Amino acid sequence: MKFIVDDMLGKLAKRLRMLGFDTVFNFGIPDRELLKISRDEDRILLTRDTALLKVRGVKGLFIKSTEFKSQLKQVVNDLKLKIEKKNVFSRCAECNTPVEEIEKEKIKDKVPEYIFKTHEKFYHCPSCKRIYWKGTHIDKLEKEFKEVL
């Protein structure tokens, strides 16, 4: 399942990406462009704007809450999403590109020295070059996901 998310739901977009869902979110996309991408790419529009959902031919979901944990819970429940463990943390939270494992030596000067010394596996985004590793932030996110889902 693929999504496009409007400006009001940036945190939700990042969490969906972290769960492995292909989620388009770019701050400032005009409404007509959101609708076009939704139709052209067969994406479900997630929005808090009821007017957008009244446009004929748009598949979408009105997000009720302003709090991202409730938003995520609603999307998962209403759309009956299946969270696959193998897909969790498989996409860049910033740009939505699938991440790839990278050789440790290639990122030596791109992460803090302590992180380099204490971690063996690293991933990077081939598009925006962001580097990921399983640190304490991952444990916190996994706990958040368990609470919400």
Buried (B, 14 or more C-beta within 10 A) or exposed (E): BBBBBBBBBBBBBBBBBBBBBBBBBBEEBEBEEBBEBBBEEEBBBBBBBEEBBEBEEBEBBBBEEEEBBBBBBBBBEEBEBEEEEEBBBBBBBEBBBBBEEBEBEEBEEBBEEEBBEEBEEBBBBEEEEBBBBBEEEBEEBBEBBEEBE
